Amino acid sequence: MLKKQQTRSTVAEKTPAVVFGMFETGLGVARSLGQKGIKVVGVDFKKDIGFYSRYVSPELCPHPLTEKDQFLKWIGERFNNVDRLPIFITCDPFLIVFSNNREYLSKYFLFNLPDDELIRRISNKYEQYKLACQVNVPVPKTVILNTTDDISQLGSHNFNFPVIVKGLEVTLWRAKISSSVKGFAANNMDELGNLSMDILLKGVPCIVQEIIPGPDTNHLKYNCYINSKGEIKAEFMLRKIRQHPIHFGVGSAVESIHDSSLLEVGRMLFSSIGYRGIGSAEFKLDDLDNKLKLIEINPRYWQQNYLTTASGLNIAYINYCDLMSLPIPTPKSHRIGVKWVNIYMDFDSFIGYRKEGTLSLREWINSLKGKKTWSDFTFHDPVPVFFEFRFGLKLMKHPLKLMRYALRAISK
């Protein structure tokens, strides 16, 4: 009997996984699976860094949103003659098309996603705000602006400035406003009115949200994998060391942590909304009242997900085992203080913080010491780094900047 179980398990573990989205997020998932001997089919609508991983068999597909019919047809043709494969979603366009076409895509794939209505609410920043309020998770005051007519009502909300203006829906914001900047700050009502007008005139509905006081290091993230029965099978927490762009961006340098308050509010949030699958929730510690307040929920893999594996907790593999009905590894205590760094983004962030006078060259260099993993480079999978620095262009650009700042620092 034991031999039959081992054979079944061995066959299942040889089943390839399909990762949709081959940016750094997908590269991290592919590396985590590849290190477990799982073959990875990496799918994207453009060539990206993950295509160059030794663990990935890359395939180009039509764009899942702008060419949805062609994409669904491509799926039917490409995966028609194979058993259903476990999938991992690492970017929003693929998440949307999978959520909206579950019945069709479930003929080809195994996946564990939150229900469609929950994804719809999470994808809308104002609905996400209302969802947090419904389950009593602290969240900063948030107001929706659908048209320019709404601007006239801004004064009635009595905002505590500064505030941030963000896109109501991330895909439209990235297409028309910025692919990297999450939002723009306004320090008074005049700035808020002008900024909101510029955004709304571009056809992008937005939200206005009070900025939670505190440094960028107050940003914490709770990440988890929850099976179809609602059982939490893995949890991981991180803290942002720096953001890119500074203050309103993604983590360019982050580290693994354990925080009991974050663990409590993260568990409460995901259990209260009936969440399933992989997910993360970013909070910020408010320096005024010492409460963790929700920034956003992300219903897919996050950019720094490989930090979990580097810290000793392979969430992607736990996800794989659950989809394949394999015994799920019991998570062991993982290392705290391990860092994930995108050196290119982080160097640009250093420049921004230095201009503010909040970070010196010496402090930046010292912050990179210790156990860490790089966004693009590992010794067991080195080739993606050549794509990341554009075959030398970034290596020429950044050391020159670094040298200039180093000379200035030395001369002072």
HULINVEN-V558132 format. One record per residue. N is the residue number from 1. RES is the residue in one small letter. SS is DSSP state (H for helix, E for strand, - for the rest). PSI is psi in whole degrees, 0 to 359 (none if undefined). D_CENTER is the distance of its C-alpha to the mean C-alpha in Angstrom with 1 decimal. Layout:
n=N res=RES ss=SS psi=PSI d_center=D_CENTER
n=N res=RES ss=SS psi=PSI d_center=D_CENTER
This chain:
n=1 res=m ss=- psi=315 d_center=42.1
n=2 res=l ss=H psi=321 d_center=39.8
n=3 res=k ss=H psi=319 d_center=40.2
n=4 res=k ss=H psi=319 d_center=39.2
n=5 res=q ss=H psi=319 d_center=36.1
n=6 res=q ss=H psi=320 d_center=35.2
n=7 res=t ss=H psi=315 d_center=35.9
n=8 res=r ss=H psi=318 d_center=33.8
n=9 res=s ss=H psi=318 d_center=30.9
n=10 res=t ss=H psi=317 d_center=31.4
n=11 res=v ss=H psi=317 d_center=31.5
n=12 res=a ss=H psi=320 d_center=28.3
n=13 res=e ss=H psi=345 d_center=26.4
n=14 res=k ss=- psi=352 d_center=27.6
n=15 res=t ss=- psi=125 d_center=26.0
n=16 res=p ss=- psi=156 d_center=23.4
n=17 res=a ss=E psi=151 d_center=19.8
n=18 res=v ss=E psi=123 d_center=18.2
n=19 res=v ss=E psi=121 d_center=14.7
n=20 res=f ss=E psi=113 d_center=13.8
n=21 res=g ss=- psi=113 d_center=11.9
n=22 res=m ss=- psi=26 d_center=13.0
n=23 res=f ss=- psi=188 d_center=10.8
n=24 res=e ss=H psi=328 d_center=9.8
n=25 res=t ss=H psi=311 d_center=7.2
n=26 res=g ss=H psi=325 d_center=10.4
n=27 res=l ss=H psi=318 d_center=12.6
n=28 res=g ss=H psi=317 d_center=11.3
n=29 res=v ss=H psi=315 d_center=11.9
n=30 res=a ss=H psi=319 d_center=15.2
n=31 res=r ss=H psi=320 d_center=16.3
n=32 res=s ss=H psi=318 d_center=15.9
n=33 res=l ss=H psi=318 d_center=17.9
n=34 res=g ss=H psi=325 d_center=20.3
n=35 res=q ss=- psi=345 d_center=21.3
n=36 res=k ss=- psi=9 d_center=22.6
n=37 res=g ss=- psi=16 d_center=24.7
n=38 res=i ss=- psi=127 d_center=22.7
n=39 res=k ss=- psi=144 d_center=23.0
n=40 res=v ss=E psi=126 d_center=20.0
n=41 res=v ss=E psi=117 d_center=20.4
n=42 res=g ss=E psi=118 d_center=17.7
n=43 res=v ss=E psi=134 d_center=17.7
n=44 res=d ss=E psi=163 d_center=16.7
n=45 res=f ss=- psi=4 d_center=18.6
n=46 res=k ss=- psi=155 d_center=18.8
n=47 res=k ss=- psi=131 d_center=19.3
n=48 res=d ss=- psi=181 d_center=16.3
n=49 res=i ss=H psi=324 d_center=16.0
n=50 res=g ss=H psi=340 d_center=15.6
n=51 res=f ss=H psi=341 d_center=18.9
n=52 res=y ss=H psi=7 d_center=20.7
n=53 res=s ss=- psi=145 d_center=19.7
n=54 res=r ss=- psi=341 d_center=22.8
n=55 res=y ss=- psi=355 d_center=21.1
n=56 res=v ss=E psi=133 d_center=20.3
n=57 res=s ss=E psi=103 d_center=22.8
n=58 res=p ss=E psi=144 d_center=21.3
n=59 res=e ss=E psi=133 d_center=22.2
n=60 res=l ss=E psi=143 d_center=21.9
n=61 res=c ss=- psi=165 d_center=21.9
n=62 res=p ss=- psi=158 d_center=22.6
n=63 res=h ss=- psi=129 d_center=19.9
n=64 res=p ss=- psi=341 d_center=18.9
n=65 res=l ss=- psi=307 d_center=19.4
n=66 res=t ss=- psi=340 d_center=22.1
n=67 res=e ss=- psi=51 d_center=23.9
n=68 res=k ss=H psi=314 d_center=23.2
n=69 res=d ss=H psi=317 d_center=26.7
n=70 res=q ss=H psi=322 d_center=26.8
n=71 res=f ss=H psi=313 d_center=23.4
n=72 res=l ss=H psi=324 d_center=24.8
n=73 res=k ss=H psi=318 d_center=28.0
n=74 res=w ss=H psi=318 d_center=26.4
n=75 res=i ss=H psi=313 d_center=24.8
n=76 res=g ss=H psi=322 d_center=28.2
n=77 res=e ss=H psi=319 d_center=30.0
n=78 res=r ss=H psi=323 d_center=27.6
n=79 res=f ss=- psi=19 d_center=27.1
n=80 res=n ss=- psi=325 d_center=30.4
n=81 res=n ss=- psi=25 d_center=32.4
n=82 res=v ss=- psi=158 d_center=30.0
n=83 res=d ss=- psi=160 d_center=29.2
n=84 res=r ss=- psi=132 d_center=26.1
n=85 res=l ss=E psi=146 d_center=23.1
n=86 res=p ss=E psi=139 d_center=20.0
n=87 res=i ss=E psi=157 d_center=16.8
n=88 res=f ss=E psi=123 d_center=13.1
n=89 res=i ss=E psi=128 d_center=10.9
n=90 res=t ss=- psi=4 d_center=7.8
n=91 res=c ss=- psi=157 d_center=8.2
n=92 res=d ss=H psi=318 d_center=9.8
n=93 res=p ss=H psi=319 d_center=13.3
n=94 res=f ss=H psi=323 d_center=13.7
n=95 res=l ss=H psi=316 d_center=12.5
n=96 res=i ss=H psi=313 d_center=15.0
n=97 res=v ss=H psi=327 d_center=17.8
n=98 res=f ss=H psi=321 d_center=17.5
n=99 res=s ss=H psi=322 d_center=17.6
n=100 res=n ss=H psi=348 d_center=20.5
n=101 res=n ss=- psi=44 d_center=22.4
n=102 res=r ss=H psi=315 d_center=22.2
n=103 res=e ss=H psi=314 d_center=25.9
n=104 res=y ss=H psi=313 d_center=26.3
n=105 res=l ss=H psi=337 d_center=23.3
n=106 res=s ss=- psi=348 d_center=24.2
n=107 res=k ss=- psi=338 d_center=27.3
n=108 res=y ss=- psi=339 d_center=25.5
n=109 res=f ss=E psi=158 d_center=22.4
n=110 res=l ss=E psi=126 d_center=21.5
n=111 res=f ss=- psi=157 d_center=18.4
n=112 res=n ss=- psi=101 d_center=17.4
n=113 res=l ss=- psi=155 d_center=15.6
n=114 res=p ss=- psi=158 d_center=16.2
n=115 res=d ss=- psi=161 d_center=19.2
n=116 res=d ss=H psi=321 d_center=19.3
n=117 res=e ss=H psi=322 d_center=20.4
n=118 res=l ss=H psi=318 d_center=17.7
n=119 res=i ss=H psi=320 d_center=15.0
n=120 res=r ss=H psi=317 d_center=17.2
n=121 res=r ss=H psi=321 d_center=17.4
n=122 res=i ss=H psi=325 d_center=13.7
n=123 res=s ss=H psi=343 d_center=13.2
n=124 res=n ss=E psi=116 d_center=16.0
n=125 res=k ss=H psi=324 d_center=15.4
n=126 res=y ss=H psi=322 d_center=19.0
n=127 res=e ss=H psi=323 d_center=19.2
n=128 res=q ss=H psi=319 d_center=16.2
n=129 res=y ss=H psi=313 d_center=18.4
n=130 res=k ss=H psi=324 d_center=21.4
n=131 res=l ss=H psi=316 d_center=19.8
n=132 res=a ss=H psi=319 d_center=19.0
n=133 res=c ss=H psi=321 d_center=22.6
n=134 res=q ss=H psi=328 d_center=24.0
n=135 res=v ss=- psi=14 d_center=22.8
n=136 res=n ss=- psi=37 d_center=23.8
n=137 res=v ss=- psi=126 d_center=20.5
n=138 res=p ss=- psi=136 d_center=21.0
n=139 res=v ss=E psi=142 d_center=19.4
n=140 res=p ss=- psi=155 d_center=20.7
n=141 res=k ss=- psi=134 d_center=23.2
n=142 res=t ss=E psi=136 d_center=21.8
n=143 res=v ss=E psi=140 d_center=24.0
n=144 res=i ss=E psi=142 d_center=23.5
n=145 res=l ss=E psi=109 d_center=25.1
n=146 res=n ss=- psi=324 d_center=25.9
n=147 res=t ss=- psi=170 d_center=28.8
n=148 res=t ss=H psi=338 d_center=30.7
n=149 res=d ss=H psi=333 d_center=33.1
n=150 res=d ss=H psi=342 d_center=30.7
n=151 res=i ss=H psi=326 d_center=30.8
n=152 res=s ss=H psi=341 d_center=34.4
n=153 res=q ss=H psi=359 d_center=33.2
n=154 res=l ss=H psi=322 d_center=30.7
n=155 res=g ss=H psi=337 d_center=33.5
n=156 res=s ss=H psi=351 d_center=34.2
n=157 res=h ss=H psi=351 d_center=30.9
n=158 res=n ss=- psi=55 d_center=31.9
n=159 res=f ss=- psi=146 d_center=28.6
n=160 res=n ss=- psi=107 d_center=28.3
n=161 res=f ss=- psi=153 d_center=27.3
n=162 res=p ss=- psi=162 d_center=25.2
n=163 res=v ss=E psi=166 d_center=22.8
n=164 res=i ss=E psi=141 d_center=19.7
n=165 res=v ss=E psi=123 d_center=19.7
n=166 res=k ss=E psi=159 d_center=16.6
n=167 res=g ss=E psi=142 d_center=16.4
n=168 res=l ss=- psi=324 d_center=17.3
n=169 res=e ss=E psi=127 d_center=15.2
n=170 res=v ss=H psi=325 d_center=12.3
n=171 res=t ss=H psi=316 d_center=13.8
n=172 res=l ss=H psi=320 d_center=17.1
n=173 res=w ss=H psi=313 d_center=16.0
n=174 res=r ss=H psi=326 d_center=14.4
n=175 res=a ss=H psi=324 d_center=17.6
n=176 res=k ss=H psi=340 d_center=20.1
n=177 res=i ss=- psi=297 d_center=18.9
n=178 res=s ss=- psi=139 d_center=16.2
n=179 res=s ss=- psi=348 d_center=13.5
n=180 res=s ss=- psi=326 d_center=12.3
n=181 res=v ss=- psi=123 d_center=13.8
n=182 res=k ss=- psi=336 d_center=12.3
n=183 res=g ss=E psi=173 d_center=15.9
n=184 res=f ss=E psi=139 d_center=19.4
n=185 res=a ss=E psi=148 d_center=21.5
n=186 res=a ss=E psi=134 d_center=25.1
n=187 res=n ss=- psi=350 d_center=27.7
n=188 res=n ss=- psi=177 d_center=30.4
n=189 res=m ss=H psi=324 d_center=31.4
n=190 res=d ss=H psi=315 d_center=32.6
n=191 res=e ss=H psi=319 d_center=29.4
n=192 res=l ss=H psi=317 d_center=27.5
n=193 res=g ss=H psi=316 d_center=30.0
n=194 res=n ss=H psi=316 d_center=29.9
n=195 res=l ss=H psi=315 d_center=26.1
n=196 res=s ss=H psi=321 d_center=25.8
n=197 res=m ss=H psi=315 d_center=28.6
n=198 res=d ss=H psi=318 d_center=27.2
n=199 res=i ss=H psi=315 d_center=23.9
n=200 res=l ss=H psi=327 d_center=25.8
n=201 res=l ss=- psi=342 d_center=28.4
n=202 res=k ss=- psi=6 d_center=25.8
n=203 res=g ss=- psi=28 d_center=25.3
n=204 res=v ss=- psi=104 d_center=21.9
n=205 res=p ss=- psi=149 d_center=22.1
n=206 res=c ss=E psi=174 d_center=20.3
n=207 res=i ss=E psi=152 d_center=20.2
n=208 res=v ss=E psi=129 d_center=21.7
n=209 res=q ss=E psi=135 d_center=20.4
n=210 res=e ss=E psi=139 d_center=22.0
n=211 res=i ss=- psi=130 d_center=20.4
n=212 res=i ss=- psi=123 d_center=20.2
n=213 res=p ss=- psi=140 d_center=22.5
n=214 res=g ss=- psi=159 d_center=21.5
n=215 res=p ss=- psi=169 d_center=20.1
n=216 res=d ss=H psi=333 d_center=16.5
n=217 res=t ss=H psi=354 d_center=17.0
n=218 res=n ss=H psi=357 d_center=17.3
n=219 res=h ss=E psi=121 d_center=13.5
n=220 res=l ss=E psi=151 d_center=12.7
n=221 res=k ss=E psi=130 d_center=10.0
n=222 res=y ss=E psi=126 d_center=11.4
n=223 res=n ss=E psi=145 d_center=9.9
n=224 res=c ss=E psi=164 d_center=12.4
n=225 res=y ss=E psi=126 d_center=14.0
n=226 res=i ss=E psi=127 d_center=16.9
n=227 res=n ss=- psi=180 d_center=19.6
n=228 res=s ss=- psi=344 d_center=21.6
n=229 res=k ss=- psi=359 d_center=24.0
n=230 res=g ss=- psi=16 d_center=21.6
n=231 res=e ss=- psi=129 d_center=21.9
n=232 res=i ss=E psi=118 d_center=19.1
n=233 res=k ss=E psi=346 d_center=19.3
n=234 res=a ss=E psi=143 d_center=16.8
n=235 res=e ss=E psi=146 d_center=15.2
n=236 res=f ss=E psi=140 d_center=13.4
n=237 res=m ss=E psi=147 d_center=13.0
n=238 res=l ss=E psi=163 d_center=12.0
n=239 res=r ss=E psi=138 d_center=13.2
n=240 res=k ss=E psi=131 d_center=12.4
n=241 res=i ss=E psi=317 d_center=15.5
n=242 res=r ss=E psi=159 d_center=14.9
n=243 res=q ss=E psi=156 d_center=12.8
n=244 res=h ss=E psi=122 d_center=13.1
n=245 res=p ss=- psi=161 d_center=14.9
n=246 res=i ss=- psi=141 d_center=16.4
n=247 res=h ss=- psi=323 d_center=16.2
n=248 res=f ss=- psi=50 d_center=13.9
n=249 res=g ss=- psi=199 d_center=11.0
n=250 res=v ss=E psi=164 d_center=8.0
n=251 res=g ss=E psi=115 d_center=9.1
n=252 res=s ss=E psi=336 d_center=11.6
n=253 res=a ss=E psi=124 d_center=13.2
n=254 res=v ss=E psi=165 d_center=12.2
n=255 res=e ss=E psi=151 d_center=14.4
n=256 res=s ss=E psi=139 d_center=14.9
n=257 res=i ss=E psi=173 d_center=17.0
n=258 res=h ss=- psi=127 d_center=19.0
n=259 res=d ss=- psi=115 d_center=19.6
n=260 res=s ss=H psi=325 d_center=21.9
n=261 res=s ss=H psi=319 d_center=21.2
n=262 res=l ss=H psi=318 d_center=17.5
n=263 res=l ss=H psi=316 d_center=18.3
n=264 res=e ss=H psi=311 d_center=20.8
n=265 res=v ss=H psi=327 d_center=18.9
n=266 res=g ss=H psi=314 d_center=15.8
n=267 res=r ss=H psi=317 d_center=18.3
n=268 res=m ss=H psi=317 d_center=20.3
n=269 res=l ss=H psi=306 d_center=17.6
n=270 res=f ss=H psi=325 d_center=16.5
n=271 res=s ss=H psi=325 d_center=20.1
n=272 res=s ss=H psi=328 d_center=21.4
n=273 res=i ss=- psi=3 d_center=19.5
n=274 res=g ss=- psi=41 d_center=20.2
n=275 res=y ss=- psi=149 d_center=16.8
n=276 res=r ss=- psi=148 d_center=16.6
n=277 res=g ss=E psi=199 d_center=14.3
n=278 res=i ss=E psi=143 d_center=10.9
n=279 res=g ss=E psi=164 d_center=8.9
n=280 res=s ss=E psi=152 d_center=7.6
n=281 res=a ss=E psi=126 d_center=9.5
n=282 res=e ss=E psi=132 d_center=9.6
n=283 res=f ss=E psi=160 d_center=13.3
n=284 res=k ss=E psi=135 d_center=15.7
n=285 res=l ss=E psi=120 d_center=19.1
n=286 res=d ss=- psi=118 d_center=21.8
n=287 res=d ss=- psi=340 d_center=24.5
n=288 res=l ss=- psi=316 d_center=27.2
n=289 res=d ss=- psi=2 d_center=27.1
n=290 res=n ss=- psi=32 d_center=24.9
n=291 res=k ss=- psi=145 d_center=22.8
n=292 res=l ss=E psi=127 d_center=19.0
n=293 res=k ss=E psi=138 d_center=17.9
n=294 res=l ss=E psi=132 d_center=14.9
n=295 res=i ss=E psi=307 d_center=12.7
n=296 res=e ss=E psi=156 d_center=10.4
n=297 res=i ss=E psi=139 d_center=9.4
n=298 res=n ss=E psi=112 d_center=6.6
n=299 res=p ss=- psi=45 d_center=8.8
n=300 res=r ss=- psi=182 d_center=7.1
n=301 res=y ss=- psi=146 d_center=5.7
n=302 res=w ss=- psi=161 d_center=2.6
n=303 res=q ss=- psi=322 d_center=4.2
n=304 res=q ss=- psi=29 d_center=6.9
n=305 res=n ss=- psi=335 d_center=7.8
n=306 res=y ss=H psi=343 d_center=11.2
n=307 res=l ss=H psi=329 d_center=12.1
n=308 res=t ss=H psi=314 d_center=13.0
n=309 res=t ss=H psi=317 d_center=15.5
n=310 res=a ss=H psi=336 d_center=16.8
n=311 res=s ss=- psi=356 d_center=17.5
n=312 res=g ss=- psi=14 d_center=19.4
n=313 res=l ss=- psi=103 d_center=17.3
n=314 res=n ss=- psi=87 d_center=16.3
n=315 res=i ss=H psi=322 d_center=14.1
n=316 res=a ss=H psi=321 d_center=13.9
n=317 res=y ss=H psi=323 d_center=17.7
n=318 res=i ss=H psi=317 d_center=18.2
n=319 res=n ss=H psi=315 d_center=16.4
n=320 res=y ss=H psi=312 d_center=18.8
n=321 res=c ss=H psi=321 d_center=21.8
n=322 res=d ss=H psi=315 d_center=21.3
n=323 res=l ss=H psi=327 d_center=21.2
n=324 res=m ss=- psi=6 d_center=24.2
n=325 res=s ss=- psi=38 d_center=26.1
n=326 res=l ss=- psi=159 d_center=26.4
n=327 res=p ss=- psi=129 d_center=27.0
n=328 res=i ss=- psi=125 d_center=23.7
n=329 res=p ss=- psi=138 d_center=23.8
n=330 res=t ss=- psi=118 d_center=24.3
n=331 res=p ss=- psi=131 d_center=21.6
n=332 res=k ss=- psi=166 d_center=23.4
n=333 res=s ss=- psi=132 d_center=22.8
n=334 res=h ss=- psi=167 d_center=20.3
n=335 res=r ss=- psi=142 d_center=20.7
n=336 res=i ss=- psi=145 d_center=19.8
n=337 res=g ss=- psi=9 d_center=19.5
n=338 res=v ss=- psi=139 d_center=17.8
n=339 res=k ss=E psi=148 d_center=15.8
n=340 res=w ss=E psi=130 d_center=13.1
n=341 res=v ss=E psi=129 d_center=14.0
n=342 res=n ss=- psi=102 d_center=13.6
n=343 res=i ss=H psi=330 d_center=17.2
n=344 res=y ss=H psi=311 d_center=17.5
n=345 res=m ss=H psi=320 d_center=15.0
n=346 res=d ss=H psi=327 d_center=16.3
n=347 res=f ss=H psi=317 d_center=19.9
n=348 res=d ss=H psi=324 d_center=19.5
n=349 res=s ss=H psi=318 d_center=18.0
n=350 res=f ss=H psi=317 d_center=21.1
n=351 res=i ss=H psi=317 d_center=23.3
n=352 res=g ss=H psi=314 d_center=22.0
n=353 res=y ss=H psi=323 d_center=22.5
n=354 res=r ss=H psi=321 d_center=25.8
n=355 res=k ss=H psi=328 d_center=27.0
n=356 res=e ss=H psi=342 d_center=26.5
n=357 res=g ss=- psi=18 d_center=28.4
n=358 res=t ss=- psi=357 d_center=25.9
n=359 res=l ss=- psi=125 d_center=25.2
n=360 res=s ss=- psi=166 d_center=27.8
n=361 res=l ss=H psi=317 d_center=27.7
n=362 res=r ss=H psi=317 d_center=29.0
n=363 res=e ss=H psi=321 d_center=26.4
n=364 res=w ss=H psi=313 d_center=23.5
n=365 res=i ss=H psi=316 d_center=25.1
n=366 res=n ss=H psi=328 d_center=25.8
n=367 res=s ss=H psi=342 d_center=22.2
n=368 res=l ss=- psi=357 d_center=21.2
n=369 res=k ss=- psi=161 d_center=23.9
n=370 res=g ss=- psi=182 d_center=23.5
n=371 res=k ss=- psi=129 d_center=21.6
n=372 res=k ss=E psi=167 d_center=18.5
n=373 res=t ss=E psi=144 d_center=16.7
n=374 res=w ss=E psi=154 d_center=15.9
n=375 res=s ss=- psi=327 d_center=13.0
n=376 res=d ss=- psi=339 d_center=15.7
n=377 res=f ss=- psi=132 d_center=18.7
n=378 res=t ss=E psi=153 d_center=20.1
n=379 res=f ss=- psi=330 d_center=23.8
n=380 res=h ss=- psi=353 d_center=23.6
n=381 res=d ss=E psi=71 d_center=21.5
n=382 res=p ss=- psi=339 d_center=22.5
n=383 res=v ss=- psi=323 d_center=22.8
n=384 res=p ss=H psi=335 d_center=19.3
n=385 res=v ss=H psi=329 d_center=20.1
n=386 res=f ss=H psi=326 d_center=22.9
n=387 res=f ss=H psi=319 d_center=20.7
n=388 res=e ss=H psi=317 d_center=18.3
n=389 res=f ss=- psi=21 d_center=21.3
n=390 res=r ss=H psi=44 d_center=23.0
n=391 res=f ss=H psi=42 d_center=25.9
n=392 res=g ss=H psi=338 d_center=27.1
n=393 res=l ss=H psi=315 d_center=26.4
n=394 res=k ss=H psi=327 d_center=23.7
n=395 res=l ss=H psi=330 d_center=25.8
n=396 res=m ss=H psi=320 d_center=28.7
n=397 res=k ss=H psi=309 d_center=26.8
n=398 res=h ss=H psi=318 d_center=25.1
n=399 res=p ss=H psi=327 d_center=28.0
n=400 res=l ss=H psi=317 d_center=30.3
n=401 res=k ss=H psi=315 d_center=28.2
n=402 res=l ss=H psi=318 d_center=28.0
n=403 res=m ss=H psi=318 d_center=31.7
n=404 res=r ss=H psi=316 d_center=32.6
n=405 res=y ss=H psi=326 d_center=30.8
n=406 res=a ss=H psi=317 d_center=32.3
n=407 res=l ss=H psi=320 d_center=35.7
n=408 res=r ss=H psi=320 d_center=35.3
n=409 res=a ss=H psi=320 d_center=34.3
n=410 res=i ss=H psi=324 d_center=37.3
n=411 res=s ss=H psi=345 d_center=39.7
n=412 res=k ss=- psi=none d_center=39.1
